[in-house]
């Protein structure tokens, strides 16, 4: 048989096992397919797009009839062939068709050569090799191996560009096998950009295989020894501890280090890393250079500081393989590079958008306009890269103008199994990396046992990213020597795989043997390196016993001086000088002279201008814009993103307006001062994603505290698409990882008959995740109060534009940062009563209707009927939050219930005990009612009830039965879908809150 004969032939182009590039089972030549008609439009395709031999024959006939009817590249090919055949006797018997079919074989290797590459270190399965990689498929036989063929001269990269128009079939096959079917499988022909494909061909199809100098090999070996010995050392000292070690993928560490060195040579100064738990400790110790004694100390349980004191807040902590760190690391080229590894939860891939956002923020603050100094690197598992939707959501942000980071490098640590799940049942695609093809990202599959191949693709990935500012994927195909973690038994579910693994040498053994066989390094040199590493590890272990953690620092120098939850932060005013309000109000309501907005938008801006002029009737959108504008002119960066935020879901914001004739966009808040930096204020419609976009903004907000970063949901209900970010990062990140953020989340909320999916922002979930104790009243003295600092986040349901203005400014005008969840309004955006006067925004004290808080955010707004400090005639105190207040107030006026007081709890969490008690004292004889629009099992009721009781008990004011509930009955759905039912329910609850009879309790 042909294949057998070729395998025996001494002149075979490949040594070792029988080459598999002939896949015919019988010694036969493939019959030329019957020609079929080809559309004339395709005859103008270039060589790069030619794929079918039928097409080639049609192309030749068309050229013979009319040379101008084909693409110039083919015209050159045919002309050159005719000229070459006339001068080269070896080509005399060759037809144009044979040459063209050989070109198809070259292309087939470029497209599908990765399917033949030896990328699995365990060789678990022999992958079927496509027919298109078999020379017999194109009519070639063994007799053709040493024949010369005309390949032509092409304006493209790779070995076709070498101006060697005549080559033997054997030399062509050797080059193709070397380039595409070794221990690296390249996928790049899905990329539509010819320049990018040529750039890769130049680097893939080089004449000489990878050659590293003695010094480079020594560095690589040293790094591999560190990676391997680190895991072995942990395994010896803590045999039963879960550490999610890197055994089976140790080449990742030298690969990452070489990638970072190459990136630094190409101008990268800072790298943000996100990764799962597998190999994290090794990356922390060997790549990011977290002190080994600290890692060993954490294994022994020594994470809390020994000397408790001011500023040593330690939070609740997290397991060691979730923690992050940052470090300035020297590179092989003599530069320094700043590395930060972002802390993350066990929720795989959830950290991806956080890293992207933090990287983008670093680029903004370092004025990295071409995005070459700051780089994001994400490590993935094979199961999660193909299985988690947030991977695609994050990839999808990569080229969006306000989210791009100039390309992320993705490294997949491909264990070939996800916990206990085999790939065949874990994904539908051939590779776990196929999702990245949607981005036109090149994908480099590499055998994790071949250290030099891993290093090569890691360096190539860094070069690609710095050249094209686009994503790239390195897929390190490896294995887990000890299963999912060290106390797992993987043979339960993968017996065949682990039978092979038990007898499989480590990558260090493989590389050491390779170097010893080559004579490039001696056994003594290797032993010396091993001993050095072992000595350092033992010394660090010894020192770990006395290790004392330093005072916990914040993320970067930007955070210097910010207070921890243990340190008192004084309360500041947030009002702004009246003349500044007028000035920025004028700027943000004035449009350029020649700008032609939509007539309705023009009217809106005229009305806004009037509001600023008169100082009256300021609505929600203007209140928000004033908050943004005043922060901007104070030098703060403001960034708002989310679905449709430029106009606003409810057509209220109009932060970006469009010229109706030219389509040109204008952003008033970009034009507050002369030569304003265009990114100082950023408002951007996002992709239709919650998880990735909220994660991105969270990462962005963590970089620098002097920025107001907001994410707004299209409707509050949709925020649950990002629940992982709320649960794992936003609500608990400071407690687990000591990382503050002042991110603002705006969730449109309110019951106005729009049905179950457009009514509730699920306020109850955010309140239920709040960590303030419902049975203990904290210190409430304004000079000693740390209530907000010591809770995990703030939840507000604001009812006036001025209060919204102050709560946004409060986020910046304090020396700590805390997330803010805003139940933002819908129908209040245009409600005739939901207005503020400009005087309520300024810094002058004593305005009508203000509490003693002065010009600050009002955590509670007292009844607006000018009640005295003691009102014994009031027989009902209705406490509420949000837009239901306006409906209650209207009903009170209609029914003339002047014996009812209505107070708005604007800040639900942390609970304003002091102000609630002030109102309880003001109305000593009042029946106490909590009124809400939401069903009883939703909204604020479950949160308010115990805290209100605690406030009442401290005043001797009654029991739990004295808190009356008015609202909807418990419900599975958030709201009814029938508008008539909604109106009936809303009317009933408003009337019940103001009925003359005593309200019966819910018990």
N, C-alpha and C positions, 0 to 999 in steps of 0.2 A: 504493500500500500504506500501511497505517496508520502503520508505523514511519517510512516515508519522508516522509509528510505531516507527521508530528509533528516530524521533524528540520528540515523547512523552515519550520515555523511560527515567526514572529517572537515569538509569545507563549510559546514553549517555556520551561519553567522553568530550563533550563541553557544557558549560553553555550558556545561552543567546539565540540568534536566532537559528532557526533550522540549524544544520550542513548540509553543502551541499556536503559532500564527497561521498554520494551515489547518483548516477545520473541515475539509472535505473527508467524508468517510470512505469514498471510492476515488481511485485515481482518474478523475474526469475533469475536463475543462468545462467551465460554465458556458452554456449556449448563449449567444448574444440575443437579448430580448427582441421581440418583433417591434420594429419602430412604430410609434403612434404619433399622431399629430400633436404638435406643441404650439401653444398660442404664440403668435408673433411677438407679443409684448415681452415674453420671457427671453427672447433672443438678444435683448439688449442688457440682460443681467451680466454682471462681471464674473470673473472666475471664482471669486469667493463664494458666490451663491449657487454655483453649479453643482448639482448633486446626483443627477441620474445619467446613466450611460445612454439611455434613449435620447435624452435631452442633448447629450454631447454629439450624437450622430446627426441630429436635426440641426444643431449649431454648425457643424462642419459643412453640411449641405448648403445651409444658408450663406455661409462665408464664401463657398466656391461660386455660388450664384451672384452674390453681391457683398464684397468685403465691408462695405459701410453699414450693412444691416445688423452687424453684431457689435458688442461692446469693444472699445479700443484695446482692452487687455487681451481679449481673444484674438482680435485682428493681429496684434503683435505676436501672439503665440503661433498662430498658423504661419505667418510670414517667416518667423525665425525657424520654425520646423523645416519648412521647405528649403531655406538657405542652409541649415545645418546638415540635412540629409544629403545635400549635393556635395558637401566638403568632407563628410565623415563616413568612411566606408562601413563602419560598424552599424550605422543607422539605416543602411540601404534597404534592408528587408523589413524595417519597422514602419508600421502605419501610424498615422496621426491618432487613430483610435486607441492604440496601445498606450501611447504617451498620455492621452487624456484619461485613460482608465487608471494609470499609475498616479496621476494627480488626484483622482478620486480616492485612491487608497491613502495618500498623504492626508487628505482632508478627513477621512474616516478616523485615522489615528488622532488627529487634533480634536475631533468631536467625541470619539468613543474610546480612545486609548485608556482612559481611566478605568474602564470596565475590565481591563486585562492586567492592571497594575497590582502588584503584590503588597496590598496595604494592610492585610490582616496578619498581625504577628503570630496569631494562633493557627492560622490557616484552617479555620473551622470548616469552611465550605469552599469547594471549588466552584467559582462563579462561572456560568456559561459565557463563553466569549462570543460576541456577535459575529455573524458571517461577514460583515463588512470589514472586519480586521483580518480576514483570510485572503491572501493573495490569489488563491484559486477562485475566489468569488469574482475576480476581475479577469479570469482567463489565464493567469500566470501559472507556470509549473516549475518543478525543480530545475528543469533545463534552462529556465530563464534567469536563474539567480545571478550569473556572471555576465549576462548580456547588458549592453549599455542602452540606456533609454534617454530620450530627450525630455527634459523637464521644463525647459524654457527659462526665460529671464523675467522675473516678476517684480512689480513694485510693491513688495510686501516683506514682512519680517521673517525670521527663522532661517532655516538652511536653504529655503527656496530663494533667498535674497543674495546668496553667496556668489552669484554669477558663475555657477558651475552647471551649464545647461545640460551636460551629458553626464549621467551617473549610472552605475550598475544597480540592479535591483537589490543585490545583497547589501551594498553600502546604504541604500535608502532605507531598507528594513532595519538594519542595525541602528541607524540614527533614530528612527521612529521608536523602536523598542527602548532604546536608551532614554529617550526623552519622555515617552508617555507610558511605558509599561514597566517601570522599575518599582521602587518603593514609594513613589509619589504618583498620585492620580490627579491630573489637572482637569478641572471643568471651567472652561472660559468661553467656549464657542457660542454660548447663549447670549453673549454680550453683543449688542447691536453696533457699538462704536468700534470702527475699524482701527482707529489709532490705539485704543486700549488693547485690542486683540494683538496687534503687531508688537506692542510693547512687551506683552507677555511672551509671544513667540520668540522674540529676541533673547529672552532670559531662559526659556524652556529648551529651545532647540539649539543650544550652544554646542560647539564641536567638542570641547573638553568637558568631561564630567566634573562635578564639584571636587575641587582640590583645596584642602586647608593646610596651612603651614604647620610646622611642628609646634610652634608657640600657641596657635589657635587651638590645636587639638589638645594641648595640655590644659588650656583654660576650660575647654568643653568637658574634658575628663574630670577636672577638679570640681566643676559645678555639678556634674552627675554624681560624683562621690558624695558631695554635700547633700544632695537631694536624697540619695539612697540611705546614707548613714543616719540622717536625721530621722527618717521613718523607723529604721532598725533600732535606734536609741530609744525612741518613745515606746516601741513595742517591748523592749527589754525592761524598761523602768515601770511602765504602767500597762501591764499585760491585759488587764480586763477593762481598761478605759476606752470609751468610744472616742475616736479621734478622726475618723473618716480619712484614713491615710492615702497616700498617693502610690502605694505599691502597685506596679503594673503600668504606671504612667509617669515614671520618674523623669523621663526626658522632657516633660513639661517645663521643669525648672530651668535647665540650661537653655531651652528654647525661648522661654520668656526673657531671660537675662540677655540673650543675644538680640532678641527683638528690641528690647529697651535700649541696648547699646547702639544698634543701628538707627533707631528712631532719634536718639540724642544726636548722633552724627548728622542727621538730616534736619535738625533744628527744633526737635521737641524738647520742651523744658519741664513739662508737668504731665503726669499720667494719672488718670482716675481709673481705678480697677473695680469691677464688680464680679463676684464669683460665688458659686455655691459652696457647700461645706467640704466637699471632697478635695483634699490637697490644700485647704486653706491655711492650716498651720505651717505647712512647708513653704507656701508662698509668703506668709507673714515673716517667717524666720529667715528664709534664704533669698527672697526677692525684695521684699519691702524692708528687710533688716530690722524687724522688731526684735529687741534684745532677747536672746535665747533664754537668759535667766528669768525674764518676765514670763515667757511662755511656759517654762518648767514650773515656775511658781504658781501659775494659774492651774496647772495640772494637780498641784498639791493643795489647791483650794485657797490660795493666798491672794485673793483679788481685792479685798477691802483694805483701804489705807489703815495703817497702824495708828497714826496720830490723827484722831478725829479733830475737826476744828473748822474754822471759817473757810468756806470755799471748797471743802473736801466732800461735796455731795457725791454720793456713789450710786444713787438710784437703786433699782432692784437687780441690775446686772443681767447678764445673759451667758449662755454656754460659750466656752472658749472658741468654738469653731464658727461663731457668728460675729465675733468682734472685728472691728476695723482698726486702722492705725494710719499714720502718715510718717514719711521719712525722706530725707534728702540723700540720694544714693549716688556714689561716684560710678562712672561708667568706664568701660575698657578704653574708650578713646580719650579719657582724661577730663570729661565734662561732669557736671552734676545734674541730676534729674530728680524732680520732686515726685514722689509716689504717694498716692492716698488710696487705701483700700477701704471701700465703703462698707459699713456694717450692714448686715442683711439678716432676714429671718429664714426659716426653713422653707418658706414658700418659694420654690425654685423659679427663677427668672423674674421675680417681682422687683429685684434691684436694677434690672436693665434700664428702665426709663429714668430711674433716679440718677444713675451714673451719667446718662446722656444729658440730663438737666444740669447737673453739677459741672460737667465739662463745658457746656454752653456758657454757664455763668462765669467760669474761669476765663473763658475766651473774651467775654465782655469786659471783665474787670482788669484784664491784662492788655486790653486794646489789641487783641490778636485777630485782626480783621481778616487775614487770609486763612485763619484756623489751622496754622501749622505748629504753633507752640504748645498747644494743649490737646491731649489725645485721650479718648476713652477706649478702654479695653475691657471686653466682657468675656468671661469664661462660662461655658455652658456644659450641661450633660447631654448625651445623645437623646435620651428619652424626653427631656424637658424642651430641648430646642425644637423638636418636631411636634411636641404635644401641647405646649403652653401657648395660648393665644396671644399673650402679652409680648411674645417674641416677635410675631408679625406686626403687632401694633407699634412696637418700638422701631423695628426696621422701617416701617412705613413713615416714620417721622424724619428719616435720615436726610431727605432732600428738600424738606419743606423750609422755606426761607427763614422763619422765626424759630425753627427747631433744629436745623442742621448743625452738626458739630464738625463738619469737614471729614466725615468718615469715622466709623468705629471698626476696630479690629476685633473679630469674634474668634475665640479659640474654643473648639468643642473637644472636651475630654471624652472621647467616645469609648465607653466601657463595653459596648456591644450588648448591653443589657440594662434595663431600667429597673433597679431594685431586684425584682424577680421576673420581670416581664421581658420576653424575647422581642427583638425588633419586628418579627413577622406578625406579631399581634399588637405591637406598640405603635406602628405607623403604616400608612398606606403607600408612602413613597419609597423609592429605592434607597436613597440616602436620608439620614436625619437632617441634612443640611439643605434639602431641596427648596425649602421655604425661601432661602436667600436668593434663589434665582429670580424671584419676582423683582428684585432690585438691580439685576444685572451685576451682582457681586461675583467676582471670581472665587472659586472654592478649591482649596488645596487639600486633598486627602493624603495623609502620610502615615506610614507604618511607624507606630510609636516605639518600636524596638530599634529603629535606625536613627541614632542620635544625630548624625550629620545631615540626614534628610530633614529631620524635624527643625534643626537650626536653619537650614537653607530656606524652608518655606516660611519660617518665622521672620527671617530677614526680608524675604521677598514681600511678605505682607506689609511690613513697615515701609518698604520702598513704594509699594502700590499706594498706600494710604497717603503718603507725603507727596506723591506725584499727581494723583487723580482726585484726592480729597473725597474718597468714596469708601463705602464699606467693603470688607474683605473677610473671608472665612478660612480659618485653618482647622481642619478636622483631623485631630490626632487619634488614630485608631489604635486602641490599647486594650487593657483588660483590668479587672479588679482582682488582685491576688487573694484578698481575704473577704470577698463579698461586699455587701452594702456597707457594713461597718465591721469592726474587728471581732465582735461577739456574735456575728451572723453565721449561719451555716448555708452557704450558697449551693452545696451539692443536693440539697432537697429539690431544687427546681432546675438547676443547670448541671446535671451530673457529667455530661459529655465534655462540656467546656472546662469544668474544674478538674477533670482527669488529666486534660492536656496541660492546664495551668500548673498543676502540682509538679510536673516534670519539666516545665519551661524555664530556661535560664532568664535571669533578670537582664534588663537593658545594660546595666553596668558590666555584668559578666560578658555579654556579647561584645560591647565596645572595647573592654580591656583585651579580650582575645583577639579582636581585629587589629588593635594597635600592636600587640605582642607579635602577631604573625607577620605584620608588615615590617617589623624590626625598627619601627619609628620611636619606640619607647621601651624601657627595660622593666623587668619585674621589680627591681629595687626602687625605681622611680615611683611606680604605682604604690608599692608598700609604704613608701615615705609619705605620699599624699594621703593615704588612708590613715596612717598613724597621726598625722597633723590634725586631721578633722576629728578623729576620735578623742584626742587630747583636749581640744577646744570644747567639744560637747561635754566631756566629763568635768572640766573646770567650770563651765557655765552652770551645770547641774549643781555642783557644790555651792556656787555663789547664790543659786536660786533660793536656798534655805534661809538666807538673811536678806532677801530682796524686799525692799519697801517701795511700793508704788509712789511715783511722784504725784504732786498736786495735779488733779485732772485738768487738762487744758482743753480749750475749745478748739474748733476745727482749724482755724488759721489765725494769722495776725489780725485779720479784720475783727475778730471777736474779742480782742484784748480789752479788759476792763468791764466786760459784761458780767452780770451777777448770776450766781447759781441760785437755786431755790432756797438756800439757807441764808442768803445775804439780803438785807432789806434794800428795796429799790423804792426811792421816794416817788410819790404820785405827782405828775406834772400836768399843768394846764395844756390844753390842745387847741385853744382858740388862736386866731390869727389877727394881726392888726387890721383895722377896717380899711385903711388905704391900700393894703396889699390885696385884700379880698376884692376890692373894686378893680384894681389894676389887672389881676389875673382873670377876673370875671369878664372884663372888657375884652381881653385877648382871646379867651376861649369861646366867646360868642360872636366874634367878628370873622367874616369870611373874606377872602381876597376879592378885589373889585371885579375881575373878569371871570370869576368862578360862577358856573351856572348849575346850582344844585336842583334837585327835584323841588317842585314848588311847595310840596308839603313840608319838606325838610327846611326849606328857606323860611317858611312860616314859624317852624319850631325854633330856629335860631333867632328870629326876630323877637319871639316871645321870651326866649332866654335872656336876650339883651335887655329887654324891658324889666325882667326880674332883677337883674343886677343894678340897673339904673334906679329903680324905685326901692330896691332892698326888700321887696315883699313877694310872697307867693313862690319862694324857691321850691322847686319840686325835687324828686328823688335823683333824677339824672344830673341835674345841676349841682345838687349837694355832693354827689359822688365826684363829679368833675372838679369841683372846688377842692375836695380832699386831695385828689391826684395832683392838681395844679400847684397847690401850696407846698406839697411835699417835694415836687419836682424843683421848684425855684429855691427850695432849701438845700438842693443838691442830692436828693435821694432818687434812686432808680425806681421806677414804677413799671411793673409788667403785669398785664391782665391777659389771660388766655382762656380758651374754652370754645365750645361750639357756638358759632354765630355771635360772639361777644362784640364784634365791631359795631354792628347795628343794634344788637341786643335781641334776644328771643322775642321780646314783646315790643320791638320797634321803639324803644325809649331812649337808647343811649346815643346812637349816632356819633360814635367816637371817630369813625372814618366816613367821610361823605364823598359822593361820586359826582363828578361833572356830567350832566346829562347829555352833553354833546360830544365831549372828547373821551369820557371814561376816566379821566385823570382823578386820582384820589387826593383828598386833603384831610389831614388830621390836625384839628385845632390845638391839641395839647402838645404837638410837636413844635409849635410856634409861639411859645410863651416868652422866650427870651431870644436875643440875637445870637445866631450861630449855635443854636441848641443842638447838642449831640442827638442824632436821629434815633438812637436806641435808648436814650435816657427815659423816654416814655415809649413803651412797646405795648400795643394792643393787637392781638392776633386771633383770628378765627383758627380753630384747631381742626385736625382731622376728626372724623366721627368716632372718637375713642374717649373713654373715660379713664380706664386703668392706666394706660401709658401716659396720657397727657397730664393727669394729676400727679403721677409719679415723677414726670419730667419737671413739673413746677415745684414739687417738693425738693428735688435735688437742686434745682436752681436757687431756691430760697435758703438752702443750708450753707451756701458759699459765703455770703456777705450779709450781715445784719442790717446794713443801711439800704435796704431795698424793701419795697412793699410788693410782694408777689401774690397775685390772686388767681384762683381758678374758679370759673363760674360754670355750673352745670346748666344745660339747656332747660331742663326742669329738675327740681330737687330729687324727684323719684329716680332719675337716671344715675345718681351718684353711687347706687349700689353696684354698678358695673365696675367700680373702683374699690370695692369693699376691702380688698387685701391691703391697699395703701392706707386706708383709714385704720384698720385693725392692727396691722403689723408695724407700720411706720409712724403715722401721724399721732395716734392716741398714746403710743407707748415708747416712741423712739428716744425721748429724753430720759425716761426711767431706765430703759435697757442699755442705751449706748451713750448717754450724756451729751446728746446732740440736740441743741435748740433749733427751732425754726419758728418764724413768724408768719408762716403761710396763712393766707385768708382763703376760705372756701365759701363761695356764695351759692346758696341752694334755694331757688325760687320755691316758695311754699305758701299755701293758702287755699282755703276751700271756697271755690267760686263756681262749682258745677261742671268742671271739666273732666270728671270721671276719675276712676281709680289710679290711672297712671300720670295724672297731671295735677294732683292736689297736694300730696304729702311728700316732704323731704325726709320723712322718717326721723323726725326730731328725737323720738324716744330712743333710738339706737345710739345717737351721739351722747345723749344724757346718761344712758345706762352705762356707757363706757367711761364716764367721768369718775375720777377717783377721789372726790371729796367725800368726807364722812358725813352721812345724813344725820347722825346723832350727836355730833360735837360742834359747837359754835366756835370757830377759830377766833384769834385775836382780830378785832375789827377796828381798833384805834387807827386812824389814818396815818399816824407817824410810825406805827409798829406793824401795820398790816402786811402780811406776805401771802394772803389768801390766793391771789391769782398765780403768784410765783410757784406755789406749792401744789397747784392742781395741774392736771395734764393738758387741759385745753379750755377754751372759753366758748360758750354757746350763747348766742344772742338772737333775739327776735325783735328787731328794732322797728319803731313805728313813726319816726319823724326823719326827714332829710338831714336836719341838723345833728341829731343823735348818731346817724349813720356816718356823717362827716367826722364827728369826734371819735367814734370807735375805730375808724380807719386810721386816723392820725395817731391815736393812742398806741397802735401797733408799733409805730416808729419812735414815738416820744416817751420812751422808757428804756432802762438799761438792762433789760432781759428780753427774751423773745418767747412767745407762746402762740400756738396755732389758734386761729379764730374761725369758728363755724358760724356763718350768718344765715339765718332763715330769711332770705330776701323776699321782698314782696312781689306781687303780680298786679292785682287791681289797685293797690295803693300808689303805683307809679303815676297814676293820673287821677287819683281821688281828690276831690275838691277840698277836703279837710286836711289831707296829708301834705301840708306845706309848712315851710319855716321862713322866718324873717332873716335877712342877712345879719342882723345884729346878734342872732343866736350862734353865729359862726365865729364871732370876733373874740378878742381877748379882754374885753371890758366887762367888769363884774356888774351884777345887779340888774339883769334884764327881767322883765315881767315873766312869770311862769317858770323861772329857774329855781332849782333847789339851792341849798348852800354849797353845792359842789362847784359853783362858779362856772367857768367856761370849759367844762369837761364833759366826757361821756356820762350820761345819767343812767345808772344801773337800774333805777326804778323811777318812773315818772308818776308823781303823786296826782291825785284828783285835781282837775283843772278848774274847780268851782271856788277857788280862793278860800279853802277851808282853813280855820285857825289850827293852832297846835293841839287844841282839845275840842272835839266836836261830839258832845254826848247825845245829840239829837240824831245822829246817823245810825240807822238800825241795820244796815247791811253794807259790808265791805266786799266788793267783787274784785278779786285779783284775776288778771288775765294777761295774755301776751300776744302780740301780733295784731293782725288787722281786725280781729273780732272786736277789739276795743271800739273802733269807729261805729260798728253796728250796734254795740251796747249803748254807746253815748247817744246815738240817734234815737234809739228806743226810749232811753231815759228822758230825753227832751220831749218826745211825743207823749209819754205817759206822765210827765211832770213828776218823776220820782226823785225829788230833791233830797230824800232821806237815804239815798243810795250813793255810796262813794265807789268810784272805779279807779283802780290803780293798775298801771302797766308794769309788769316785770320785764324790763328790757334785756337784762342779763340774767339768763336762767342759771348758767353755770360759770364760775362758782356762785353759789346762792347768796344774794345780798341780805344776809341775816339782819344787819344793822338797820337797813332801810325798811325791811318788812316789820321789824319790831317798832320802828318809829311810827309806822302807819297803824299798827295794832294799838299802840298807846294813844294815838290821835282819836281812834274810834273805839272807846272802851266797851260800848254797849252793842257793837255791830255783830250781826251774824256773819260768819266768815265763809265766803264762797270762792271756789276755784272754777273758772269758766274757760272752756276751750272748745274749739271747733272739731277737733279730732275725736275719734272714738276713744272710749275709756282706756283701752289697752294700748293706745298710741298717744302721741302728743306728750306734753310735759307732766301729766297728772301723776304718774307713778314716781317721777323724780321729785316733784314739788311736795307731794303729800307728807313724806317723813320729815323733810326739812322744815316745812311750814309748821308741823307739829312740834319740832324741836324748838323753833322760835317762840311758839305759843307757850310751851311748857315752862320755858325760862321766865315767862311773865305771869305764870299761873293762870293761863287763859283757856284751859279746857283740855279735852282729849281728842283722839283721832275722829270720834263721832261728831265733833264740833266743826269739822272741815266738810262743807257741803260740796258736792260735785254737780256741775252743770256742763253737759256736753253730749256728744253722741254715745250711744250704747256700744258695748264691745263689738268688734267686727273683724272678720278675716280679711276683707278687702279694705283698703284705706278709705274709699269713698264710694258712694253709689254712682252708677252710670246713667241714672235717669235724672234729668235736670229738674223735673217737677218734684221728685222725691228730695233732691238736694235742697230746693227752696223751702219745702215743708220742714225738713229737719233743721235748717238754719234758723228759720223763723221761730220754731218751737224752742230751740235752746236759748235764743236771745230773749224771748218773752219769759221763759222760765227763770232766767237770771234776774229778771226785774219784776217777777210776780209779787203781789202784795202779801200773799200767804207765806208763811215760813217754808223754806225749802227743805224737803225731806232728805236725809243723808243717804248715801249710797249703800248703807248697811241694812 
